[in-house]
Amino acid sequence: MCRMLCYLGPPVTLAELLLDPPQGLAEQAWKPRYQTHGAMNADGFGAGWYDPARSDTPALYRRAASIWSDRTFASIARLVASSAVLAAVRSATPPLPVHEFNTPPYTAGPWLFAHNGAIDGFAGEAGVRLRAMVTPRRAAAIEGSTDSEVIFALTLDALDAGVEPPDAIRQVVERIDAVASARLTMLMTDGVHAYAIARADSLFVRQGGCVTIASEPFGGDEGWERVPDGSLVEASSAGVRRESLDHRASSATAKEPA
């Protein structure tokens, strides 16, 4: 399992967002409060961030080590600021190896992606069947061995086919469900919009001049709203929309940031 977050708002340094807050991602790596599988997240970490004035694609920093042990990242994080960040700390699902290629977030074009969960039987038949669904173009770009990267590739295939991001996520969930049971809490962003689903693990949203979607509250519990299991979240500077993952019209709500 993993802990992860996505931030959209006024520029903040990576340190202010990930390292400094009480119960922040760095603390969640060794003392998560809401994690249901695994006790620590010391098998790697990564952060992706955007600087639209310099590039259409995000920067990415990943290591197959604990976030608290990387002094280089700590020094970089105090100088790098961004208005859009996706970051994660990893607890590897056996038998998947600990390697930088297996560490979230994953990136392709403008997208960053992270997944908290596991597909049952991915090391066997389920993994073979799901990999066979990926187009050759996206399969060629898979570097690691995780179920997360295959989920991302399937999502990219749907986007390539012109499917809107919320429907692409729904489509991929349906394809996975047809193959195996799975825990599928996910985050994805293009630096302007963020999309997330909560399925079988914790997910929270906080608004107020910015939007943050995270596995756990940090910087205090005030202002955080838990995302109900089975929900899909869409976020941007205009606000947050939450609806049922399975029934779009049944529980759609729209909120503006305070």
SERO-4910 file (N, C-alpha, C, O; in steps of 0.05 Angstrom, whole numbers):
BEGIN
 pado doro    nc1    nc2    nc3   cac1   cac2   cac3    cc1    cc2    cc3    oc1    oc2    oc3
  Met    A     17    -24      0      0      0      0     17     25      0     42     23      3
  Cys    A      5     48     -4     20     73     -5      4     95      9    -19     91     16
  Arg    A     17    117     12      4    142     20     10    162     -2     33    162    -13
  Met    A     -9    179     -9     -5    196    -32    -21    222    -29    -39    223    -12
  Leu    A    -14    242    -45    -29    267    -44    -26    281    -71     -7    277    -85
  Cys    A    -46    298    -77    -45    316   -100    -53    344    -90    -73    347    -76
  Tyr    A    -38    364    -98    -43    392    -90    -46    409   -115    -31    407   -134
  Leu    A    -67    426   -115    -71    447   -136    -77    473   -121    -96    474   -106
  Gly    A    -61    493   -126    -66    519   -113    -43    538   -117    -27    534   -135
  Pro    A    -41    558   -100    -19    577   -102      8    562    -97      8    542    -83
  Pro    A     29    572   -110     55    558   -107     63    554    -78     62    572    -62
  Val    A     72    529    -72     84    523    -46    109    506    -52    111    494    -72
  Thr    A    128    507    -33    151    490    -36    144    461    -30    125    456    -16
  Leu    A    160    443    -41    155    415    -36    159    409     -6    146    391      5
  Ala    A    177    423      7    182    419     35    157    428     51    149    413     70
  Glu    A    145    450     44    121    460     58     98    441     55     82    438     73
  Leu    A     97    427     33     75    409     27     80    381     38     62    368     48
  Leu    A    105    371     35    110    342     40    126    337     66    121    316     79
  Leu    A    144    354     73    163    348     95    156    362    121    159    350    142
  Asp    A    146    387    120    143    402    144    118    398    160    119    399    185
  Pro    A     95    393    147     70    392    163     68    369    182     78    347    176
  Pro    A     57    373    206     51    350    224     33    330    209     14    338    195
  Gln    A     38    305    212     24    283    198     27    285    168     10    275    153
  Gly    A     48    299    159     52    302    130     62    276    117     65    256    131
  Leu    A     66    276     92     73    252     77     99    239     88    101    215     89
  Ala    A    118    256     96    143    244    107    137    229    133    149    209    139
  Glu    A    118    239    149    111    226    174     93    201    168     95    181    182
  Gln    A     76    204    148     59    181    141     76    157    131     67    135    132
  Ala    A    100    163    121    117    141    112    124    122    135    127     98    130
  Trp    A    127    132    159    134    114    181    112    112    202    113     94    219
  Lys    A     92    130    202     71    129    222     44    136    209     32    157    216
  Pro    A     34    120    191      7    126    179    -15    122    199    -13    105    217
  Arg    A    -36    138    197    -58    136    216    -82    121    205    -98    110    220
  Tyr    A    -85    121    178   -109    109    166   -102     86    148   -121     75    135
  Gln    A    -78     77    146    -70     56    128    -81     29    137    -79     22    161
  Thr    A    -93     14    119   -106    -11    126    -90    -36    119    -95    -57    129
  His    A    -69    -33    102    -52    -55     95    -23    -46     97    -15    -27     83
  Gly    A     -7    -60    113     20    -52    118     23    -31    140      4    -16    145
  Ala    A     46    -30    152     50    -12    174     68     12    168     67     32    182
  Met    A     85      9    148    104     31    140    105     33    110     96     16     95
  Asn    A    115     56    101    118     62     73    147     70     67    153     94     62
  Ala    A    165     51     69    194     56     68    207     44     43    231     43     41
  Asp    A    190     36     23    200     22      0    203     40    -24    204     31    -47
  Gly    A    205     66    -20    208     85    -41    189    109    -38    170    107    -23
  Phe    A    196    130    -52    178    154    -52    183    169    -78    204    165    -91
  Gly    A    165    186    -84    168    203   -108    151    228   -107    131    229    -93
  Ala    A    160    248   -122    144    272   -124    146    282   -153    168    282   -165
  Gly    A    123    290   -164    123    303   -190    110    331   -187     92    335   -172
  Trp    A    121    350   -202    111    377   -200    112    391   -227    127    382   -245
  Tyr    A     97    413   -229     94    426   -255    106    455   -254    104    468   -233
  Asp    A    118    463   -276    126    491   -281    119    498   -309    135    495   -327
  Pro    A     93    506   -314     84    510   -341    100    530   -357    100    529   -382
  Ala    A    113    549   -344    129    569   -358    153    557   -372    165    568   -390
  Arg    A    162    534   -362    186    521   -372    181    495   -388    197    488   -405
  Ser    A    159    481   -381    155    455   -394    125    448   -393    111    455   -375
  Asp    A    117    433   -414     89    423   -414     87    397   -399     64    387   -394
  Thr    A    109    386   -391    108    360   -376    120    364   -348    137    382   -344
  Pro    A    112    348   -329    121    352   -302    150    342   -297    160    324   -312
  Ala    A    163    353   -277    188    342   -267    181    319   -248    160    317   -237
  Leu    A    201    300   -246    196    276   -230    221    269   -214    243    268   -226
  Tyr    A    218    265   -188    239    256   -171    230    231   -157    210    231   -143
  Arg    A    244    208   -161    236    183   -149    261    169   -138    283    170   -150
  Arg    A    257    155   -116    279    139   -104    267    114    -91    245    114    -81
  Ala    A    283     92    -93    274     67    -81    285     66    -52    298     46    -45
  Ala    A    279     86    -37    288     88     -9    268    104      7    250    115     -5
  Ser    A    270    105     32    251    120     49    255    150     45    277    159     40
  Ile    A    233    164     47    234    193     43    250    207     64    263    227     59
  Trp    A    250    195     89    265    209    111    295    205    108    310    219    121
  Ser    A    304    186     92    333    181     90    346    196     67    371    196     64
  Asp    A    330    210     50    341    224     27    347    253     33    329    270     31
  Arg    A    371    259     40    379    286     47    380    304     22    375    328     24
  Thr    A    386    292     -1    386    308    -26    358    319    -32    355    342    -38
  Phe    A    338    302    -29    311    312    -34    303    334    -14    290    353    -22
  Ala    A    311    330     11    305    351     31    316    378     24    303    398     28
  Ser    A    340    378     12    353    403      5    339    415    -20    335    439    -21
  Ile    A    332    398    -39    318    407    -63    290    418    -56    281    438    -67
  Ala    A    276    403    -38    248    409    -32    244    437    -21    222    448    -23
  Arg    A    265    448     -8    261    475      4    264    497    -17    259    520    -11
  Leu    A    273    490    -41    278    510    -62    258    508    -85    255    526   -101
  Val    A    245    485    -88    227    480   -110    199    486   -101    189    475    -82
  Ala    A    186    504   -116    158    511   -111    141    506   -135    150    509   -158
  Ser    A    116    498   -131     98    492   -153     69    496   -144     63    495   -121
  Ser    A     52    501   -164     23    503   -159      8    477   -164    -16    476   -161
  Ala    A     23    456   -172     11    430   -177     31    408   -171     52    407   -183
  Val    A     25    391   -152     43    370   -142     28    344   -138      5    344   -128
  Leu    A     40    322   -146     30    295   -138     53    280   -127     75    278   -139
  Ala    A     50    269   -103     72    255    -89     61    231    -75     37    228    -70
  Ala    A     79    212    -70     71    186    -57     95    174    -42    118    178    -50
  Val    A     89    159    -22    108    141     -9     98    113    -12     74    108    -11
  Arg    A    116     93    -15    108     66    -23    114     45     -2    134     45     11
  Ser    A     95     27      1     98      2     14     94    -20     -7     72    -24    -16
  Ala    A    116    -34    -14    115    -52    -36     97    -76    -30     97    -86     -8
  Thr    A     81    -84    -50     64   -108    -47     80   -132    -56     88   -134    -79
  Pro    A     85   -152    -38    100   -176    -46     85   -190    -68     61   -192    -68
  Pro    A    100   -201    -88    129   -204    -90    142   -183   -107    164   -187   -117
  Leu    A    129   -160   -111    140   -139   -128    166   -128   -115    167   -123    -91
  Pro    A    187   -123   -131    212   -114   -120    212    -84   -114    196    -69   -124
  Val    A    230    -77    -96    235    -49    -90    255    -38   -110    278    -45   -111
  His    A    245    -20   -127    261     -8   -149    250     19   -156    226     24   -153
  Glu    A    267     36   -166    258     63   -173    236     62   -195    217     78   -194
  Phe    A    238     43   -214    218     41   -235    190     33   -223    170     38   -236
  Asn    A    190     20   -200    165     12   -187    154     32   -168    135     27   -153
  Thr    A    166     56   -167    159     76   -147    141     97   -159    148    109   -180
  Pro    A    118    103   -146    101    124   -156    113    152   -148    129    154   -130
  Pro    A    104    173   -162     84    172   -184     96    164   -211    121    165   -215
  Tyr    A     79    156   -229     86    149   -256     78    173   -274     60    188   -267
  Thr    A     92    176   -296     86    199   -313     87    191   -342    101    173   -351
  Ala    A     70    205   -358     70    203   -387     57    228   -398     35    235   -390
  Gly    A     71    242   -416     61    267   -426     55    287   -403     73    291   -386
  Pro    A     32    298   -402     25    317   -380     16    304   -354     11    318   -335
  Trp    A     14    278   -354      0    264   -332     20    254   -311     42    245   -317
  Leu    A     10    255   -286     22    241   -263      1    223   -251    -22    230   -251
  Phe    A     10    199   -241     -9    179   -232      3    164   -208     26    159   -207
  Ala    A    -15    158   -189     -7    141   -166    -31    124   -159    -54    132   -162
  His    A    -25    100   -148    -46     81   -141    -39     70   -113    -16     63   -108
  Asn    A    -59     69    -96    -57     57    -70    -75     33    -69    -99     35    -69
  Gly    A    -63      9    -68    -78    -15    -68    -64    -38    -81    -39    -38    -83
  Ala    A    -79    -58    -91    -67    -81   -104    -88    -96   -119   -112    -96   -112
  Ile    A    -80   -108   -141    -98   -126   -157    -91   -154   -148    -69   -163   -151
  Asp    A   -111   -169   -139   -107   -196   -130    -99   -214   -153   -111   -213   -175
  Gly    A    -78   -230   -149    -69   -248   -170    -53   -235   -192    -49   -247   -213
  Phe    A    -44   -210   -187    -29   -196   -209     -3   -210   -216      6   -209   -239
  Ala    A      9   -225   -197     33   -239   -203     28   -264   -220     47   -277   -230
  Gly    A      3   -271   -225     -4   -294   -240    -22   -287   -264    -17   -269   -279
  Glu    A    -44   -302   -266    -62   -300   -290    -74   -272   -293    -76   -262   -315
  Ala    A    -81   -259   -270    -94   -233   -272    -75   -213   -286    -83   -197   -302
  Gly    A    -50   -214   -278    -30   -196   -290    -26   -201   -320    -24   -182   -336
  Val    A    -26   -227   -327    -23   -234   -356    -46   -223   -372    -43   -212   -393
  Arg    A    -70   -226   -361    -94   -217   -376    -95   -187   -378   -103   -176   -399
  Leu    A    -88   -173   -357    -89   -144   -358    -68   -132   -376    -73   -113   -391
  Arg    A    -44   -143   -375    -23   -134   -393    -30   -138   -422    -23   -122   -439
  Ala    A    -45   -159   -428    -53   -165   -455    -73   -144   -465    -77   -142   -490
  Met    A    -86   -130   -447   -105   -109   -455    -92    -83   -463   -104    -66   -476
  Val    A    -66    -79   -456    -52    -54   -461    -43    -54   -490    -33    -74   -501
  Thr    A    -46    -31   -503    -37    -28   -531     -6    -30   -532      7    -24   -513
  Pro    A      4    -39   -555     34    -41   -558     48    -14   -552     69    -15   -539
  Arg    A     36      8   -560     49     34   -555     53     39   -525     74     46   -516
  Arg    A     32     34   -509     34     40   -481     49     17   -466     62     22   -446
  Ala    A     47     -7   -476     62    -29   -464     92    -25   -466    107    -32   -448
  Ala    A    100    -13   -489    129     -8   -493    140     12   -473    164     12   -469
  Ala    A    123     29   -462    133     50   -444    133     40   -414    142     55   -397
  Ile    A    122     17   -409    122      7   -381    150     -1   -373    163    -18   -386
  Glu    A    160     11   -352    188      6   -344    190    -14   -321    210    -29   -319
  Gly    A    170    -15   -303    172    -31   -280    154    -56   -281    147    -65   -302
  Ser    A    147    -66   -257    132    -92   -256    107    -89   -239     96   -110   -230
  Thr    A     98    -65   -233     76    -62   -215     49    -63   -229     46    -57   -253
  Asp    A     28    -71   -214      1    -68   -224     -6    -39   -228    -22    -33   -246
  Ser    A      5    -21   -212     -1      7   -215      6     18   -242    -10     33   -254
  Glu    A     29     10   -253     37     20   -279     20      9   -301     15     22   -321
  Val    A     10    -16   -298     -8    -27   -318    -35    -13   -317    -47     -7   -338
  Ile    A    -45     -6   -293    -69      9   -290    -66     36   -304    -84     45   -319
  Phe    A    -43     49   -300    -38     75   -313    -38     72   -344    -49     89   -358
  Ala    A    -25     51   -354    -24     46   -382    -52     42   -394    -57     53   -416
  Leu    A    -69     27   -380    -96     23   -390   -111     50   -390   -127     55   -408
  Thr    A   -106     66   -370   -119     93   -369   -110    110   -392   -126    124   -405
  Leu    A    -84    110   -397    -73    126   -420    -85    116   -446    -90    132   -464
  Asp    A    -88     90   -449   -101     79   -474   -129     91   -477   -136     99   -500
  Ala    A   -144     92   -456   -171    103   -458   -170    133   -465   -186    142   -481
  Leu    A   -151    148   -453   -148    176   -460   -139    179   -489   -149    197   -503
  Asp    A   -121    162   -498   -113    163   -526   -136    160   -545   -136    171   -567
  Ala    A   -156    144   -536   -179    138   -553   -200    160   -552   -221    158   -564
  Gly    A   -194    182   -537   -212    205   -535   -232    204   -513   -250    220   -512
  Val    A   -229    185   -495   -247    183   -472   -240    204   -451   -216    208   -446
  Glu    A   -260    218   -441   -255    239   -420   -244    226   -395   -251    203   -389
  Pro    A   -226    240   -380   -213    227   -357   -231    213   -337   -225    190   -330
  Pro    A   -254    225   -329   -270    210   -309   -281    183   -321   -282    163   -307
  Asp    A   -289    184   -346   -299    160   -359   -276    140   -365   -281    116   -365
  Ala    A   -253    150   -370   -230    132   -374   -224    117   -348   -219     93   -349
  Ile    A   -225    131   -326   -221    117   -300   -242     96   -295   -236     74   -287
  Arg    A   -267    103   -300   -289     84   -297   -285     60   -315   -289     37   -306
  Gln    A   -277     65   -339   -273     43   -358   -252     24   -349   -255     -1   -350
  Val    A   -230     35   -339   -208     18   -329   -216      2   -305   -210    -22   -302
  Val    A   -231     14   -286   -240      0   -263   -258    -24   -271   -255    -46   -260
  Glu    A   -276    -19   -290   -293    -41   -300   -277    -63   -312   -283    -87   -308
  Arg    A   -256    -57   -327   -239    -77   -340   -224    -93   -319   -221   -118   -322
  Ile    A   -214    -80   -298   -200    -94   -277   -220   -112   -262   -214   -135   -256
  Asp    A   -243   -101   -255   -263   -117   -241   -272   -142   -256   -279   -162   -243
  Ala    A   -270   -141   -282   -278   -165   -298   -256   -187   -296   -262   -209   -304
  Val    A   -233   -180   -286   -210   -199   -285   -205   -208   -257   -200   -232   -253
  Ala    A   -206   -190   -238   -198   -197   -210   -209   -177   -191   -216   -155   -198
  Ser    A   -210   -185   -165   -217   -166   -144   -193   -148   -140   -170   -156   -143
  Ala    A   -198   -123   -131   -175   -105   -129   -182    -82   -110   -206    -75   -106
  Arg    A   -162    -71    -97   -164    -47    -81   -153    -24    -99   -130    -25   -107
  Leu    A   -170     -5   -106   -164     14   -127   -169     43   -118   -188     55   -128
  Thr    A   -153     53   -100   -153     81    -94   -131     94   -111   -108     86   -109
  Met    A   -139    115   -127   -120    126   -146   -121    156   -147   -141    169   -140
  Leu    A    -99    168   -156    -97    197   -161    -84    201   -188    -65    188   -196
  Met    A    -94    221   -203    -83    228   -229    -87    258   -233   -107    269   -226
  Thr    A    -66    271   -245    -69    300   -251    -53    306   -276    -33    293   -283
  Asp    A    -62    328   -290    -47    339   -312    -36    367   -304    -27    382   -322
  Gly    A    -37    373   -279    -27    399   -269    -48    420   -268    -43    441   -256
  Val    A    -71    416   -280    -93    434   -280   -118    422   -266   -131    434   -250
  His    A   -123    397   -273   -145    382   -262   -134    358   -247   -112    347   -254
  Ala    A   -148    349   -227   -141    324   -213   -165    306   -212   -188    315   -210
  Tyr    A   -159    280   -214   -180    260   -213   -172    238   -193   -148    230   -192
  Ala    A   -191    229   -177   -184    209   -157   -208    191   -153   -231    199   -157
  Ile    A   -203    166   -145   -224    148   -136   -216    137   -109   -192    132   -103
  Ala    A   -236    132    -92   -232    119    -67   -246     92    -68   -270     90    -70
  Arg    A   -229     71    -67   -240     44    -66   -223     27    -49   -201     19    -56
  Ala    A   -233     21    -25   -220      2     -7   -197     14      9   -180     -1     20
  Asp    A   -194     40      9   -175     53     27   -182     82     30   -200     92     16
  Ser    A   -169     95     49   -177    122     57   -169    143     35   -149    140     21
  Leu    A   -186    163     33   -181    186     16   -196    210     28   -219    208     36
  Phe    A   -182    233     28   -193    258     40   -189    281     21   -171    281      4
  Val    A   -207    301     24   -205    326      8   -206    350     26   -221    350     46
  Arg    A   -189    370     20   -190    395     35   -190    418     15   -175    418     -4
  Gln    A   -207    438     20   -209    462      3   -204    487     21   -205    486     45
  Gly    A   -200    509      7   -195    534     21   -173    550      9   -151    551     20
  Gly    A   -177    561    -15   -156    575    -29   -138    556    -45   -122    565    -62
  Cys    A   -142    530    -41   -127    509    -56   -144    484    -53   -164    483    -38
  Val    A   -136    463    -68   -149    437    -65   -128    416    -60   -108    415    -75
  Thr    A   -131    400    -40   -113    378    -34   -129    352    -32   -149    351    -17
  Ile    A   -121    332    -46   -132    305    -43   -111    287    -33    -89    286    -44
  Ala    A   -116    273    -11    -94    258      2   -105    233     16   -129    231     23
  Ser    A    -87    214     19    -94    189     33   -101    195     62   -119    182     74
  Glu    A    -89    215     74    -93    222    102    -92    252    106    -78    266     91
  Pro    A   -107    262    125   -104    291    132    -76    297    143    -63    279    155
  Phe    A    -67    321    138    -41    329    149    -43    359    156    -61    373    145
  Gly    A    -25    368    173    -26    396    182    -50    401    199    -60    424    201
  Gly    A    -60    380    213    -84    383    229   -108    371    214   -108    370    190
  Asp    A   -128    363    229   -151    350    217   -173    369    208   -192    361    195
  Glu    A   -171    394    216   -192    414    209   -194    419    179   -173    422    166
  Gly    A   -218    419    169   -223    426    141   -222    402    122   -229    405     99
  Trp    A   -215    379    132   -213    355    115   -240    341    114   -254    339    135
  Glu    A   -248    331     91   -273    316     87   -265    289     76   -251    286     56
  Arg    A   -275    268     89   -270    241     80   -286    235     55   -310    241     53
  Val    A   -273    223     35   -287    215     10   -299    188     14   -285    169     21
  Pro    A   -325    185     11   -338    159     14   -326    138     -5   -319    144    -28
  Asp    A   -324    114      5   -315     92    -12   -333     89    -36   -357     91    -34
  Gly    A   -321     84    -59   -336     82    -84   -342    108    -97   -360    110   -114
  Ser    A   -327    129    -90   -331    155   -102   -309    163   -121   -286    153   -119
  Leu    A   -316    180   -140   -298    192   -159   -297    222   -154   -318    234   -151
  Val    A   -273    233   -152   -270    262   -146   -256    275   -170   -237    265   -181
  Glu    A   -267    298   -178   -255    315   -198   -249    342   -185   -267    353   -172
  Ala    A   -225    352   -189   -218    377   -176   -203    395   -195   -189    386   -213
  Ser    A   -206    422   -191   -191    442   -205   -192    467   -188   -203    467   -166
  Ser    A   -182    489   -199   -184    515   -184   -213    524   -181   -218    541   -164
  Ala    A   -231    513   -198   -259    521   -196   -274    507   -173   -295    515   -165
  Gly    A   -262    486   -162   -275    472   -140   -272    442   -143   -255    432   -158
  Val    A   -288    428   -127   -287    399   -126   -314    387   -132   -335    397   -122
  Arg    A   -315    367   -148   -339    352   -154   -335    323   -146   -315    310   -153
  Arg    A   -355    313   -131   -353    285   -122   -379    271   -131   -401    281   -128
  Glu    A   -375    246   -142   -398    231   -150   -392    201   -147   -370    194   -142
  Ser    A   -413    185   -150   -409    157   -148   -392    147   -171   -396    155   -194
  Leu    A   -374    129   -165   -358    116   -186   -374    100   -205   -368     98   -228
  Asp    A   -396     88   -194   -412     70   -210   -437     82   -222   -447     73   -242
  His    A   -447    103   -209   -472    115   -218   -468    146   -219   -472    159   -199
  Arg    A   -461    156   -242   -453    184   -244   -474    203   -234   -467    222   -220
  Ala    A   -499    199   -240   -519    219   -234   -530    217   -205   -544    234   -196
  Ser    A   -523    195   -191   -537    190   -166   -528    208   -143   -544    214   -126
  Ser    A   -503    216   -143   -493    231   -120   -474    254   -128   -456    260   -113
  Ala    A   -479    265   -151   -461    287   -160   -465    312   -143   -488    320   -138
  Thr    A   -444    323   -134   -445    348   -119   -422    366   -128   -402    357   -137
  Ala    A   -427    392   -126   -406    411   -134   -402    431   -111   -421    439    -98
  Lys    A   -376    437   -106   -370    455    -85   -349    475    -94   -331    468   -110
  Glu    A   -351    499    -85   -331    520    -91   -313    523    -68   -321    521    -45
  Pro    A   -287    528    -73   -269    532    -51   -276    557    -35   -286    576    -45
  Ala    A   -270    555     -9   -276    578      8   -257    601      2   -259    622     15
***
